[in-house]
Amino acid sequence: MLYLCLRFPQLGLEALGNSVDREQPSALLENGRLRLCNRIAEQRGLSPGISTGQAQALCPELHCHPRDALREQHYLQRLALWAYRFSDDVCLSGEDALIIEISRSRRLFGSIQRLHRRLLAAYQRHNITVQEGLGPTPLCAELLSLKGITVAALLADDGSLQRPAMKRQLASLPCQVLPTSSKTHKALHSMGLRHLGEVLALPRKTLLSGFEPALCDAIDRLTGRSEDVRPRFLPGERFVGERTLPGGVQHSEQLRPAIDELLQELAIYLRLRQTLPQSLNWRFHYLDGQHEDWQTPLSLSHFERPALLALVMLQLDGRRLPGAVESIELHCHQLTALQPRCEQLFSDAEQEQRNAQQMLFNKLRLRVGEHGIRRLQQREDWLPEYQGVACPQSAYRHSKIAATVALRPAVLLAELQPLPVQEGLPLWQGRLELLQGPERIDSHWWQQRQARDYYIARHEQQGLCWVFKDCLSQQWYLHGFFS
């Protein structure tokens, strides 16, 4: 087993998104004191623990932000979701770290080095500060991440862990990093033990007799003597994403980058859960404190981010923003299982046509509304006028009805049109020439019997139409036209 710990020392500030200016001294406040400082603030002499007044005196241009613990938790879960693409064994460690078991993904990525580079690049692309630790146990990787070493220094060319180098780094850590009580830390200090290597060199009998049981338990978990079982991270049942827009945005086109990032994050979540959303639920927060909820209804067979981005922007074009947007939230509650499909070696024209039809339907629904669109629902009935019924999308159900080999017109009239007769032949814009038929349809004897002889006829403009003769009343009717 090989564990990689990714620690995010600036998570509290990075969770606030674009509201924090990275080029200015910034700090996170909690209970009137600085909890976290960015690099520029530290260069100005600030450090966690000092009061707000002292910080403002040392650095008048300091930008202070109150801590949002719930937002930090959601942000860490979002970072864990990215790591979940590389391993199914991901654990949350404390408030600012992830522990990932990477040895089982070696064959998938070719080597540990390649897996590590791709995993790290996923965070570096978003300018996320990361400290790493690598070890044979979760606690070992967790403690080494506090030192901020490079993983490459601990890996051999074949991807195996260089244990001598790892033990040297571990031995140089201070004793205070051990997850034990302050009483144990004081006892170690009183004995003159300053570094972890000195504690690891003590006989086990001394650890058991001279200190609290928690110290021996921590050493056992660190060295692998006892198992370090931690709850695994699993993607939630619903997706929640958020982007902050510093200063506010008043034009819909300026929202495109933030919406695209949210859709990209949603795509990762859906791929891991193998699901599709039935709708995109948006919430816009405005600078005046108000918020607005709206929805993008969807009908999808697969998730295609560029097409969805165009769909959302099309919907935004028809909306008027009442003010400057400060932040955007995306929620997806109703998810359906992704239906497996067989990938084709060459282009699947039929699938591409279905995807294009679904996207057209989504666009039309945004333009005219849910009730402005009808789909043709097939029904099993002998009479042509009852074989297709217009219904809303929500009531549509795909049906597999055996197709008839007989020719059918592209257009059926909403109402049957009676035709006059001359010399035994029907008339419509002149005399009709019967080309094919009759095709007898005799049905509905249990209600009101319908007996019809259908013909394909040609009128004087050389177009083809579909007519029938009622065998009971001897009346001719026009029923439809061929394209």
C-alpha positions as CSV (number, residue, x, y, z in Angstrom):
1,M,0.0,0.0,0.0
2,L,1.2,3.5,-0.8
3,Y,-0.6,6.6,0.5
4,L,-0.3,10.1,-0.9
5,C,-1.4,13.0,1.4
6,L,-2.3,16.3,-0.3
7,R,-2.5,19.2,2.2
8,F,-4.0,22.5,1.2
9,P,-2.5,25.1,3.6
10,Q,-4.4,28.0,2.0
11,L,-7.7,26.2,1.8
12,G,-9.5,28.7,4.0
13,L,-8.7,31.6,1.6
14,E,-8.9,29.6,-1.6
15,A,-12.4,28.4,-0.7
16,L,-13.6,32.0,-0.9
17,G,-12.7,32.0,-4.6
18,N,-12.2,35.2,-6.6
19,S,-13.3,37.4,-3.7
20,V,-9.7,37.1,-2.4
21,D,-7.1,39.0,-4.3
22,R,-4.0,36.9,-4.5
23,E,-1.8,39.9,-5.2
24,Q,-2.8,41.7,-2.0
25,P,-2.1,40.8,1.6
26,S,-5.1,38.8,2.8
27,A,-6.0,36.9,6.0
28,L,-8.7,34.8,7.4
29,L,-10.3,35.9,10.7
30,E,-11.7,33.8,13.5
31,N,-12.7,35.1,17.0
32,G,-10.9,38.4,16.4
33,R,-7.6,36.8,15.5
34,L,-5.8,35.8,12.3
35,R,-6.3,32.2,11.5
36,L,-4.6,32.1,8.2
37,C,-2.4,34.5,6.1
38,N,-1.4,34.3,2.5
39,R,2.2,34.6,1.3
40,I,2.2,38.3,0.8
41,A,0.7,38.9,4.3
42,E,3.4,36.7,5.8
43,Q,6.1,38.8,4.0
44,R,4.7,41.8,5.8
45,G,5.4,40.2,9.1
46,L,1.9,38.8,9.9
47,S,1.3,35.3,11.3
48,P,-1.7,33.3,12.5
49,G,-2.7,34.0,16.1
50,I,-2.2,37.8,16.3
51,S,-5.2,40.0,16.9
52,T,-6.9,42.0,14.2
53,G,-5.6,45.3,15.7
54,Q,-2.0,44.2,15.6
55,A,-2.4,43.0,12.1
56,Q,-3.9,46.3,10.9
57,A,-1.1,48.2,12.6
58,L,1.6,46.1,10.9
59,C,-0.1,46.1,7.5
60,P,-2.8,48.8,7.0
61,E,-3.7,47.5,3.5
62,L,-4.5,44.0,4.8
63,H,-7.7,42.5,3.5
64,C,-9.5,40.5,6.2
65,H,-12.1,37.9,5.5
66,P,-14.3,36.1,8.1
67,R,-13.9,32.3,8.2
68,D,-16.7,30.2,6.6
69,A,-16.3,26.7,7.9
70,L,-19.2,25.3,5.9
71,R,-17.8,26.7,2.7
72,E,-14.4,25.2,3.5
73,Q,-15.9,21.8,4.1
74,H,-17.7,22.0,0.7
75,Y,-14.5,23.1,-1.0
76,L,-12.5,20.2,0.5
77,Q,-15.2,17.8,-0.7
78,R,-14.9,19.3,-4.2
79,L,-11.1,18.7,-4.1
80,A,-11.8,15.2,-3.0
81,L,-14.1,14.7,-6.0
82,W,-11.2,15.6,-8.3
83,A,-9.0,13.1,-6.5
84,Y,-11.7,10.4,-6.9
85,R,-10.9,10.3,-10.6
86,F,-7.5,8.8,-9.8
87,S,-8.4,6.4,-6.9
88,D,-11.5,5.0,-5.3
89,D,-9.8,5.1,-1.9
90,V,-9.9,8.8,-0.9
91,C,-10.3,10.0,2.7
92,L,-10.8,13.4,4.2
93,S,-8.0,14.2,6.8
94,G,-8.8,17.0,9.2
95,E,-10.0,20.3,7.8
96,D,-7.5,20.8,5.0
97,A,-6.0,17.5,3.7
98,L,-6.8,14.4,1.6
99,I,-5.3,11.0,1.9
100,I,-5.3,8.9,-1.3
101,E,-4.2,5.3,-1.8
102,I,-2.4,5.3,-5.1
103,S,-0.7,1.9,-5.5
104,R,-3.8,0.2,-6.9
105,S,-4.1,2.7,-9.7
106,R,-0.5,2.1,-10.9
107,R,-1.5,-0.1,-13.8
108,L,-4.2,2.3,-14.9
109,F,-1.8,5.2,-15.3
110,G,1.3,3.2,-16.3
111,S,3.4,4.3,-13.3
112,I,3.2,6.0,-9.9
113,Q,5.2,8.9,-11.3
114,R,2.7,9.5,-14.1
115,L,-0.3,9.2,-11.8
116,H,1.3,11.7,-9.3
117,R,2.0,14.2,-12.1
118,R,-1.5,14.1,-13.5
119,L,-3.1,14.3,-10.0
120,L,-1.0,17.2,-9.0
121,A,-1.6,19.0,-12.3
122,A,-5.4,18.8,-11.7
123,Y,-4.9,21.2,-8.7
124,Q,-2.1,23.3,-10.1
125,R,-4.2,24.3,-13.1
126,H,-6.6,26.0,-10.7
127,N,-3.7,27.7,-8.7
128,I,-4.4,25.6,-5.6
129,T,-1.5,25.5,-3.1
130,V,-0.6,21.9,-2.3
131,Q,1.9,20.3,0.1
132,E,2.6,16.6,-0.3
133,G,3.5,13.6,1.8
134,L,4.0,10.0,0.8
135,G,4.2,6.9,3.0
136,P,3.3,3.3,3.5
137,T,0.5,4.2,6.0
138,P,-2.0,7.0,6.1
139,L,-0.6,8.6,9.2
140,C,2.9,8.6,7.8
141,A,1.8,10.4,4.6
142,E,-0.2,12.8,6.7
143,L,2.7,13.8,8.9
144,L,5.2,14.1,6.1
145,S,2.8,16.5,4.3
146,L,3.3,18.9,7.1
147,K,7.0,19.2,6.1
148,G,6.1,20.0,2.5
149,I,8.6,17.6,0.9
150,T,8.6,16.7,-2.8
151,V,7.2,13.2,-3.5
152,A,9.8,12.7,-6.3
153,A,12.5,12.6,-3.6
154,L,10.9,9.6,-2.0
155,L,10.2,7.6,-5.1
156,A,12.7,5.3,-6.9
157,D,12.8,5.0,-10.7
158,D,10.5,1.9,-10.6
159,G,7.9,3.8,-8.5
160,S,8.7,2.1,-5.2
161,L,9.1,4.0,-2.0
162,Q,12.6,4.8,-0.9
163,R,12.2,3.9,2.8
164,P,15.6,5.1,4.1
165,A,14.8,8.6,2.7
166,M,11.3,8.4,4.1
167,K,12.5,7.4,7.5
168,R,15.0,10.3,7.6
169,Q,12.3,12.8,6.8
170,L,10.0,11.3,9.3
171,A,12.7,11.3,12.1
172,S,13.3,15.0,11.6
173,L,9.7,16.0,12.4
174,P,9.0,17.6,15.8
175,C,7.2,15.4,18.4
176,Q,4.2,17.9,18.4
177,V,3.0,16.5,15.1
178,L,1.9,13.3,16.7
179,P,-1.9,13.1,17.1
180,T,-1.8,12.8,20.9
181,S,-2.8,15.1,23.9
182,S,-0.9,18.1,25.0
183,K,-0.1,16.2,28.2
184,T,1.8,13.6,26.2
185,H,3.6,16.3,24.3
186,K,4.7,17.9,27.6
187,A,5.9,14.6,28.9
188,L,8.0,14.0,25.8
189,H,9.4,17.5,26.1
190,S,10.3,17.0,29.8
191,M,12.2,13.9,28.9
192,G,14.3,15.8,26.3
193,L,12.6,14.2,23.3
194,R,12.3,16.8,20.6
195,H,12.0,14.9,17.3
196,L,9.9,12.0,16.1
197,G,13.0,9.8,15.4
198,E,13.9,9.9,19.1
199,V,10.4,8.7,20.1
200,L,10.5,5.9,17.4
201,A,13.8,4.7,18.9
202,L,12.3,4.1,22.4
203,P,11.6,0.5,23.4
204,R,7.9,-0.4,23.1
205,K,7.8,-1.3,26.8
206,T,8.8,2.2,27.6
207,L,6.0,3.6,25.4
208,L,3.5,1.4,27.1
209,S,4.5,2.1,30.7
210,G,5.6,5.7,30.6
211,F,2.9,7.4,28.5
212,E,-0.7,7.4,27.7
213,P,-2.0,4.5,25.5
214,A,-2.8,7.1,22.7
215,L,0.9,7.6,22.1
216,C,1.5,3.9,21.5
217,D,-1.6,3.7,19.3
218,A,-0.3,6.6,17.2
219,I,3.1,5.0,16.8
220,D,1.5,1.7,15.8
221,R,-0.6,3.4,13.2
222,L,2.4,5.3,11.9
223,T,4.6,2.3,11.5
224,G,1.9,-0.1,10.2
225,R,1.8,-2.3,13.3
226,S,-1.9,-1.7,13.6
227,E,-4.4,-0.8,10.9
228,D,-5.4,2.8,10.4
229,V,-9.0,2.5,9.2
230,R,-10.6,5.8,8.0
231,P,-14.0,6.4,6.4
232,R,-13.8,6.7,2.6
233,F,-15.0,9.7,0.7
234,L,-18.0,9.0,-1.6
235,P,-19.6,11.5,-4.0
236,G,-22.8,12.9,-2.5
237,E,-26.3,12.1,-3.7
238,R,-26.7,15.6,-5.0
239,F,-24.3,18.0,-6.7
240,V,-23.7,21.5,-5.4
241,G,-21.2,23.9,-7.0
242,E,-20.5,27.6,-6.5
243,R,-18.5,30.4,-8.1
244,T,-17.8,33.9,-6.7
245,L,-17.6,36.9,-9.0
246,P,-15.6,39.7,-7.2
247,G,-17.2,43.1,-7.7
248,G,-20.3,41.7,-9.4
249,V,-21.1,41.0,-13.1
250,Q,-24.0,42.8,-14.8
251,H,-23.9,41.3,-18.3
252,S,-24.9,37.7,-19.0
253,E,-22.0,37.1,-21.4
254,Q,-19.5,37.8,-18.6
255,L,-21.0,34.9,-16.7
256,R,-19.9,32.4,-19.3
257,P,-16.5,31.5,-17.7
258,A,-18.0,30.9,-14.3
259,I,-20.9,28.8,-15.8
260,D,-18.5,26.8,-17.9
261,E,-16.4,26.0,-14.8
262,L,-19.5,24.8,-12.9
263,L,-20.5,22.6,-15.8
264,Q,-17.0,21.2,-16.0
265,E,-17.1,20.3,-12.3
266,L,-20.6,18.8,-12.8
267,A,-19.3,16.6,-15.7
268,I,-16.7,15.1,-13.3
269,Y,-19.3,14.4,-10.7
270,L,-21.7,12.8,-13.3
271,R,-19.0,10.6,-14.8
272,L,-18.1,9.3,-11.3
273,R,-21.7,8.6,-10.4
274,Q,-22.7,7.4,-13.9
275,T,-25.8,9.6,-13.9
276,L,-27.5,12.3,-15.9
277,P,-29.3,15.4,-14.6
278,Q,-32.9,16.1,-15.4
279,S,-32.5,19.8,-14.8
280,L,-29.9,22.4,-13.9
281,N,-31.0,24.5,-10.9
282,W,-29.3,27.9,-10.7
283,R,-29.3,30.5,-7.9
284,F,-27.8,34.0,-8.6
285,H,-26.8,36.0,-5.6
286,Y,-26.8,39.8,-6.2
287,L,-24.7,42.5,-4.6
288,D,-27.8,44.0,-2.9
289,G,-28.4,40.8,-0.9
290,Q,-31.2,39.4,-3.0
291,H,-31.1,36.1,-4.9
292,E,-33.0,34.6,-7.9
293,D,-33.7,30.9,-8.6
294,W,-34.3,29.6,-12.1
295,Q,-34.0,26.2,-13.9
296,T,-32.7,24.8,-17.1
297,P,-34.9,21.7,-17.9
298,L,-33.0,19.0,-19.8
299,S,-33.6,15.9,-21.8
300,L,-30.3,14.1,-22.4
301,S,-28.9,10.7,-23.3
302,H,-25.4,11.9,-22.5
303,F,-23.6,14.9,-21.0
304,E,-22.0,17.2,-23.5
305,R,-20.6,20.3,-21.8
306,P,-20.2,22.7,-24.8
307,A,-23.7,22.1,-26.0
308,L,-25.1,22.6,-22.5
309,L,-23.1,25.8,-22.1
310,A,-24.6,27.1,-25.3
311,L,-28.1,26.1,-24.0
312,V,-27.7,27.9,-20.7
313,M,-26.3,31.0,-22.4
314,L,-29.3,30.9,-24.8
315,Q,-31.6,30.9,-21.8
316,L,-29.7,33.8,-20.2
317,D,-30.1,35.8,-23.4
318,G,-33.8,35.9,-22.7
319,R,-33.5,37.0,-19.1
320,R,-32.9,40.4,-17.6
321,L,-30.5,40.5,-14.7
322,P,-32.0,42.8,-12.0
323,G,-28.5,43.7,-10.7
324,A,-24.8,42.8,-10.5
325,V,-24.3,39.0,-9.8
326,E,-22.0,38.4,-6.9
327,S,-22.0,34.6,-7.0
328,I,-23.6,31.6,-8.8
329,E,-24.7,28.3,-7.4
330,L,-25.5,25.2,-9.4
331,H,-27.6,22.4,-7.8
332,C,-28.6,19.1,-9.3
333,H,-31.1,17.1,-7.2
334,Q,-32.9,14.8,-9.7
335,L,-30.4,12.4,-11.3
336,T,-31.1,9.4,-13.5
337,A,-28.9,6.4,-14.1
338,L,-26.8,6.7,-17.3
339,Q,-27.9,4.0,-19.8
340,P,-24.9,2.0,-21.1
341,R,-24.4,2.3,-24.8
342,C,-22.1,0.4,-27.2
343,E,-19.5,2.7,-28.6
344,Q,-19.0,2.4,-32.4
345,L,-15.7,2.2,-34.1
346,F,-16.9,4.6,-36.8
347,S,-19.3,7.5,-36.6
348,D,-22.8,6.5,-35.4
349,A,-25.1,8.6,-37.6
350,E,-28.2,7.4,-35.9
351,Q,-26.9,8.3,-32.4
352,E,-25.7,11.7,-33.6
353,Q,-29.2,12.4,-35.1
354,R,-30.8,11.5,-31.8
355,N,-28.4,13.8,-29.9
356,A,-29.2,16.6,-32.3
357,Q,-32.9,16.1,-31.8
358,Q,-32.6,16.1,-28.1
359,M,-30.6,19.4,-28.1
360,L,-33.2,20.9,-30.5
361,F,-35.9,19.9,-28.2
362,N,-34.1,21.5,-25.2
363,K,-33.7,24.7,-27.1
364,L,-37.3,24.8,-28.2
365,R,-38.5,24.2,-24.7
366,L,-36.5,27.2,-23.5
367,R,-38.1,29.3,-26.2
368,V,-41.7,28.3,-26.0
369,G,-42.0,26.6,-22.7
370,E,-42.8,23.0,-21.6
371,H,-46.4,23.2,-22.7
372,G,-45.6,24.7,-26.1
373,I,-44.1,21.5,-27.4
374,R,-45.8,18.2,-28.2
375,R,-44.4,14.8,-29.1
376,L,-46.1,12.2,-31.2
377,Q,-47.0,9.2,-29.0
378,Q,-47.5,6.0,-31.0
379,R,-50.6,3.8,-30.1
380,E,-51.7,0.4,-31.2
381,D,-54.8,1.0,-33.3
382,W,-56.0,0.0,-36.7
383,L,-57.5,3.4,-37.6
384,P,-54.7,5.8,-38.8
385,E,-56.1,8.9,-37.0
386,Y,-55.8,7.1,-33.6
387,Q,-52.3,5.7,-34.2
388,G,-50.5,8.9,-33.1
389,V,-51.5,11.3,-30.3
390,A,-49.7,14.6,-29.5
391,C,-48.6,14.6,-25.8
392,P,-46.3,16.8,-23.7
393,Q,-42.7,15.6,-23.1
394,S,-43.4,14.7,-19.5
395,A,-46.1,12.2,-20.6
396,Y,-44.2,10.8,-23.5
397,R,-43.2,7.1,-23.3
398,H,-41.1,5.4,-25.9
399,S,-43.1,2.5,-27.5
400,K,-42.0,-0.3,-29.8
401,I,-44.8,-0.9,-32.3
402,A,-44.3,-3.1,-35.3
403,A,-44.1,-1.0,-38.4
404,T,-46.5,-1.7,-41.3
405,V,-45.2,-2.5,-44.8
406,A,-48.0,-0.5,-46.4
407,L,-47.2,3.1,-47.6
408,R,-48.4,5.8,-45.3
409,P,-48.6,9.6,-46.0
410,A,-46.4,12.1,-44.3
411,V,-49.3,14.3,-43.3
412,L,-52.7,13.3,-42.0
413,L,-55.6,15.9,-42.0
414,A,-56.9,16.8,-38.6
415,E,-60.4,16.2,-39.8
416,L,-61.6,13.9,-42.7
417,Q,-62.6,15.9,-45.7
418,P,-65.6,14.5,-47.7
419,L,-65.1,14.4,-51.4
420,P,-67.6,14.7,-54.2
421,V,-67.9,12.0,-56.8
422,Q,-68.1,12.1,-60.6
423,E,-68.5,9.0,-62.7
424,G,-67.7,6.8,-59.7
425,L,-64.3,8.6,-59.0
426,P,-63.6,11.1,-56.2
427,L,-62.8,14.8,-57.0
428,W,-60.2,17.0,-55.3
429,Q,-58.9,20.0,-57.4
430,G,-60.1,18.0,-60.4
431,R,-60.4,14.3,-61.0
432,L,-58.3,11.9,-58.9
433,E,-56.5,9.0,-60.6
434,L,-56.4,5.9,-58.3
435,L,-52.9,4.4,-58.5
436,Q,-52.8,1.8,-55.8
437,G,-55.4,0.0,-53.7
438,P,-57.7,-0.9,-52.2
439,E,-56.2,-1.5,-48.7
440,R,-59.0,-2.7,-46.5
441,I,-59.2,-1.6,-42.9
442,D,-62.1,-3.1,-41.0
443,S,-62.1,-2.4,-37.2
444,H,-63.9,-1.0,-34.1
445,W,-66.7,-3.5,-34.5
446,W,-67.1,-3.4,-30.7
447,Q,-67.9,0.3,-30.8
448,Q,-68.9,1.7,-34.1
449,R,-67.7,-0.4,-37.0
450,Q,-65.4,1.3,-39.5
451,A,-64.8,-0.4,-42.9
452,R,-62.6,1.5,-45.3
453,D,-60.9,0.9,-48.6
454,Y,-57.8,3.1,-48.9
455,Y,-56.2,4.2,-52.1
456,I,-53.2,6.2,-53.2
457,A,-54.4,8.7,-55.7
458,R,-52.8,11.4,-57.9
459,H,-54.5,14.7,-58.5
460,E,-54.1,17.0,-61.5
461,Q,-51.1,18.9,-60.0
462,Q,-49.3,15.5,-59.9
463,G,-49.2,15.3,-56.2
464,L,-50.1,12.1,-54.3
465,C,-52.8,11.9,-51.7
466,W,-54.4,9.3,-49.5
467,V,-58.2,8.7,-49.9
468,F,-60.6,6.1,-48.8
469,K,-64.2,4.9,-49.5
470,D,-66.4,4.2,-46.5
471,C,-67.8,0.7,-47.3
472,L,-70.8,1.3,-45.2
473,S,-71.9,4.7,-46.4
474,Q,-70.2,4.6,-49.8
475,Q,-68.8,8.2,-49.1
476,W,-65.3,9.1,-50.2
477,Y,-62.9,11.0,-47.9
478,L,-59.5,12.7,-48.2
479,H,-57.3,11.6,-45.3
480,G,-53.7,12.8,-46.0
481,F,-50.9,13.8,-48.4
482,F,-47.7,12.1,-49.4
483,S,-44.5,14.3,-49.4
